[in-house]
Amino acid sequence: MKNHAQAVIIGGGVVGCSVLYHLTKLGWRDVVLCERKELTAGSSWHAAGGFHALNSDPGVARLQSYTIDLYREIEALSGQDVGLHFTGGLNIAATRERWEFLKAYWTRHRVLGLQTELVGPAQIREMCPLIDVSDVLGAIYDPREGHLDPYGATHAYAKAAVKQGATVLRHTRVLELNPTGRGSWQVVTDQGNIEAEHVVNAAGLWAREVGHMVGARLPLIPMEHHYLLTDDIPELVQAKSEIPLVLDLDAEIYLRQERKGVLLGVYEKDATPWAVKGTPWEYGDTELLPPALERLEEALTKGFQRFPSLPNTGIRRIVNGPFTFTPDGNPLVGPVPGLRNYWAACGVMAGFAQGGGVGLALSQWMIHGESDTDIFAMDVARFGPYATESYTIAKAREFYAKRFQIAYPNEYWPAGRPAKTSSVHSELSAANAVFGVSYGLEIPLFFAKQGEPAVENPSLGHSNAFQQVKEECQAARNAVGVIDISAFGKYLVTGPNAEAGLNRVLAGRIPAVGKIRITPMLASSGKLMGDLTTLRLAKDRFLVSGSGYLQAWHMRWFDEHLSGEGVQVQNISEHSTGLALFGPRSRELLQRLTRSDVSKAALPFMSLIEADVAYAPAMVARLSVTGELGYEIHVAAPYLRALLLEVLRVGADLGIRQVGMYALNSLRLEKGFGIWSREFSRDYTPRMAGLERFIDYDREGFIGRDAALRDRDKTPPRRLVTLQIDTSNADASGYEPILLNNELVGFVTSGGYGHCMGHSLAMGYLDSNIPADQEGLKVAVNGEFRACKVGTAATWDASGARMRQ
Ligand SMILES: Cc1cc2nc3c(=O)[nH]c(=O)nc-3n(C[C@H](O)[C@H](O)[C@H](O)COP(=O)(O)OP(=O)(O)OC[C@H]3O[C@@H](n4cnc5c(N)ncnc54)[C@H](O)[C@@H]3O)c2cc1C
């Protein structure tokens, strides 16, 4: 047995074998996979083998597409048949609501590069004579869906990897992982030890246990899942071609042909976690769980209605097997925060649709230091400590049960909530706040009218929140608004080398003491890594702030690139809270609460002071996310409640109003201010995102500078714009195509109603060669193409005079 390797991959399921293959594909040779039994001995051997490219997250859809294209490649390389059946797939809608939803969703496929089409009941029936289409309204047809042989696919990855120099050790169980002190790991197996520079946890059903070996808690849980295999069905015996994979979204069942019968899989409402206390080491190989048909009754009844020949067909076999789910159903990929050279490739619910993409992205990251595209939706660092075992089980059960339910853009599912609340949660509730959730924390979306229920109706169009949000926006533009900023991410960077460290990690200019600057952060490739704001509290003390849901993601980057000798980075997000005040009367209100001078001369735009505000020792920062005169009052958590009560009392005669995130979104869209995961992400460069004015190109030594300099001289393929859309009762929400003469010329990143400008707005990326006054542009809103125009006319107070006043 080898005693040293560049990387040891733990787990020989489809995901581990894909990682092994991709590491060799990208050039590493000295890579070893340890499998405790035979390859596929976890979930992989009993998968239904279906694959599809459709996914609501564009990054994941892209990688699923890649996975599908890969099968021919590994088949050819390995000589192993993967049993590919490109049957195509139908996602059918049997309710009006679902059909509207599918049509709206379908327009986005052009942006994602998916060649899908909408088909009607007659075409559906032609493609699949087993379906009763009497209540079916239509379907999305994707020609690239199909199924394969899970054993063949897993072995093809492994054989291709071995041909390219990798080693596969079967019957080799990893028992312990010990840090060597040199940044590498001692991998202790029952067959001997290997020193590995990198370790990949691809242990599938045992990923939690392999996490515990290094003290990591990975938010995933195995869930039971059933499918049935039937005897032959006469229609299929006679048919010349195979039927497509069918997903009946309303019945929550899927079906595909298996020989001359079918495989019918079921997502039951009462999802059952398996091995909650830990996956037994002795489980696996060819073991299954006892079937529990009584749990499937409701779904099977629907399945038998949809496919009327099934009740008269014998059941050949029932499979009940476990596979892992995360709280949001997406995989856990990337470096596990807090650990060096320990990588996750687990929590993969659809290994045969996603395994290739997971392997590619992870291998790029391990070898090049970053993945080529934005994969935040799969990043292990999208979860924080709030993703406890109870939270994970509650959310995974909910995801399983609602997997095919219509997910409205304004909907926040209830399981695992409230997990975290701010110290003014009771006050916000008393003011009738309707809450959403960000990084486990309850955040106010809007404030319902007093006396009315604090709920928002899930909707693709304008919801019952519309009028309330409008009033909140108007208060912010005409008087003063206040919002709890507990959800923001805040990092205290201190020490004699703090400035030098920030000069390396941030691409923006570092502010002078008492000043604030927008400081983007770049990866080595020159793509955006963060849209941070830096506040300088003292010579050697900085507060860096950004989106709260990125805390683990930011901290992982800081741990790697910023912390070190003479620089300490502390995540103080949960302890340091505050309020944002904004609107033309916000200065007057603030001045009533403090003896410190907050006049324009004493506290100009983008500066800060330490001040007592009401009863709280505070740091007051003058900045604006709304485009109005505005302040953030940062206080320690115990002061927040008293501060809010005092702000509301003192501001009553100034027209103060509590404002939620929806209003904030409307206000920032009117201003054309982008936000992370929408306008800004790892897919864009500062030039594309219009952030180059914040980059300190002349300063040497910051991460990504070389690439950013090269990028500065090129015309980017697309640029960020604001769009004004001709639509009345719905807005764009993200990834809708922008067309010119039916050609794709861009896509939307976020949308909403500009309540103070009085029209629908969106931001998005548009081909650079399209002029700002281009006529004839159209954008899809809920499946219908609407006229839109681009330009500064769509921007509130384009000169910025209001926020600088
Ligand atoms: C009934 C059912 C139907 C499914 N249908 C589909 C489908 O149609 N399409 C689809 O894409 N997906 C489907 N899946 C899901 C799919 O099976 C999983 O996504 C996939 O198998 C996950 O692969 P993996 O490599 O992450 O994990 P696993 O397959 O669980 O592999 C992990 C491997 O790690 C090994 N291991 C663990 N710990 C150690 C250790 N300490 N040392 C050495 N080795 C270790 C295990 O022995 C195991 O072989 C289905 C799953 C089930 C149960």
The ligand as an SDF file (V2000), in Angstrom:
LIG
                    3D

 53 58  0  0  0  0  0  0  0  0999 V2000
  -33.8730    4.4100   -3.7250 C   0  0  0  0  0  0  0  0  0  0  0  0
  -32.9650    5.4390   -4.2830 C   0  0  0  0  0  0  0  0  0  0  0  0
  -33.1610    5.9370   -5.5670 C   0  0  0  0  0  0  0  0  0  0  0  0
  -32.3040    6.9080   -6.0910 C   0  0  0  0  0  0  0  0  0  0  0  0
  -32.4810    7.3560   -7.3680 N   0  0  0  0  0  0  0  0  0  0  0  0
  -31.6150    8.2510   -7.9060 C   0  0  0  0  0  0  0  0  0  0  0  0
  -31.7390    8.6680   -9.2500 C   0  0  0  0  0  0  0  0  0  0  0  0
  -32.6240    8.2580   -9.9650 O   0  0  0  0  0  0  0  0  0  0  0  0
  -30.8360    9.5750   -9.7260 N   0  0  0  0  0  0  0  0  0  0  0  0
  -29.8270   10.0740   -8.9570 C   0  0  0  0  0  0  0  0  0  0  0  0
  -29.0570   10.9000   -9.4400 O   0  0  0  0  0  0  0  0  0  0  0  0
  -29.7010    9.6810   -7.6780 N   0  0  0  0  0  0  0  0  0  0  0  0
  -30.5600    8.7920   -7.1320 C   0  0  0  0  0  0  0  0  0  0  0  0
  -30.4080    8.3710   -5.8440 N   0  0  0  0  0  0  0  0  0  0  0  0
  -29.3960    9.0300   -5.0210 C   0  0  0  0  0  0  0  0  0  0  0  0
  -28.0080    8.5100   -5.2930 C   0  0  0  0  0  0  0  0  0  0  0  0
  -27.9980    7.1520   -5.0120 O   0  0  0  0  0  0  0  0  0  0  0  0
  -27.0070    9.2450   -4.4300 C   0  0  0  0  0  0  0  0  0  0  0  0
  -27.0830   10.6260   -4.7180 O   0  0  0  0  0  0  0  0  0  0  0  0
  -25.5830    8.7950   -4.6830 C   0  0  0  0  0  0  0  0  0  0  0  0
  -25.4850    7.4020   -4.6440 O   0  0  0  0  0  0  0  0  0  0  0  0
  -24.6370    9.3780   -3.6570 C   0  0  0  0  0  0  0  0  0  0  0  0
  -23.3630    8.8790   -3.9130 O   0  0  0  0  0  0  0  0  0  0  0  0
  -22.1570    9.0840   -2.9250 P   0  0  0  0  0  0  0  0  0  0  0  0
  -20.9490    8.6520   -3.6280 O   0  0  0  0  0  0  0  0  0  0  0  0
  -22.1970   10.4690   -2.3940 O   0  0  0  0  0  0  0  0  0  0  0  0
  -22.4760    8.1790   -1.6600 O   0  0  0  0  0  0  0  0  0  0  0  0
  -22.5220    6.6190   -1.4510 P   0  0  0  0  0  0  0  0  0  0  0  0
  -23.0420    5.9320   -2.6220 O   0  0  0  0  0  0  0  0  0  0  0  0
  -23.2150    6.4010   -0.1520 O   0  0  0  0  0  0  0  0  0  0  0  0
  -21.0100    6.2270   -1.3420 O   0  0  0  0  0  0  0  0  0  0  0  0
  -20.2160    6.4280   -0.2110 C   0  0  0  0  0  0  0  0  0  0  0  0
  -19.1730    5.3580   -0.1700 C   0  0  0  0  0  0  0  0  0  0  0  0
  -18.2470    5.6560    0.8430 O   0  0  0  0  0  0  0  0  0  0  0  0
  -17.8190    4.4760    1.4470 C   0  0  0  0  0  0  0  0  0  0  0  0
  -17.2800    4.8130    2.7730 N   0  0  0  0  0  0  0  0  0  0  0  0
  -17.9540    5.4660    3.7540 C   0  0  0  0  0  0  0  0  0  0  0  0
  -17.1510    5.6400    4.8180 N   0  0  0  0  0  0  0  0  0  0  0  0
  -15.9480    5.1170    4.4920 C   0  0  0  0  0  0  0  0  0  0  0  0
  -14.7290    4.9970    5.1990 C   0  0  0  0  0  0  0  0  0  0  0  0
  -14.5820    5.4450    6.4440 N   0  0  0  0  0  0  0  0  0  0  0  0
  -13.7010    4.4120    4.5790 N   0  0  0  0  0  0  0  0  0  0  0  0
  -13.8240    3.9600    3.2870 C   0  0  0  0  0  0  0  0  0  0  0  0
  -14.9730    4.0110    2.6030 N   0  0  0  0  0  0  0  0  0  0  0  0
  -16.0240    4.6040    3.1870 C   0  0  0  0  0  0  0  0  0  0  0  0
  -19.0710    3.6260    1.4690 C   0  0  0  0  0  0  0  0  0  0  0  0
  -18.8080    2.2610    1.6120 O   0  0  0  0  0  0  0  0  0  0  0  0
  -19.7190    3.9940    0.1590 C   0  0  0  0  0  0  0  0  0  0  0  0
  -19.3870    3.0980   -0.8620 O   0  0  0  0  0  0  0  0  0  0  0  0
  -31.2430    7.3930   -5.2970 C   0  0  0  0  0  0  0  0  0  0  0  0
  -31.0370    6.8760   -4.0260 C   0  0  0  0  0  0  0  0  0  0  0  0
  -31.8820    5.9170   -3.5210 C   0  0  0  0  0  0  0  0  0  0  0  0
  -31.6190    5.3850   -2.1620 C   0  0  0  0  0  0  0  0  0  0  0  0
  1  2  1  0
  2  3  1  0
  2 52  2  0
  3  4  2  0
  4  5  1  0
  4 50  1  0
  5  6  2  0
  6  7  1  0
  6 13  1  0
  7  8  2  0
  7  9  1  0
  9 10  1  0
 10 11  2  0
 10 12  1  0
 12 13  2  0
 13 14  1  0
 14 15  1  0
 14 50  1  0
 15 16  1  0
 16 17  1  0
 16 18  1  0
 18 19  1  0
 18 20  1  0
 20 21  1  0
 20 22  1  0
 22 23  1  0
 23 24  1  0
 24 25  2  0
 24 26  1  0
 24 27  1  0
 27 28  1  0
 28 29  2  0
 28 30  1  0
 28 31  1  0
 31 32  1  0
 32 33  1  0
 33 34  1  0
 33 48  1  0
 34 35  1  0
 35 36  1  0
 35 46  1  0
 36 37  1  0
 36 45  1  0
 37 38  2  0
 38 39  1  0
 39 40  1  0
 39 45  2  0
 40 41  1  0
 40 42  2  0
 42 43  1  0
 43 44  2  0
 44 45  1  0
 46 47  1  0
 46 48  1  0
 48 49  1  0
 50 51  2  0
 51 52  1  0
 52 53  1  0
M  END
$$$$
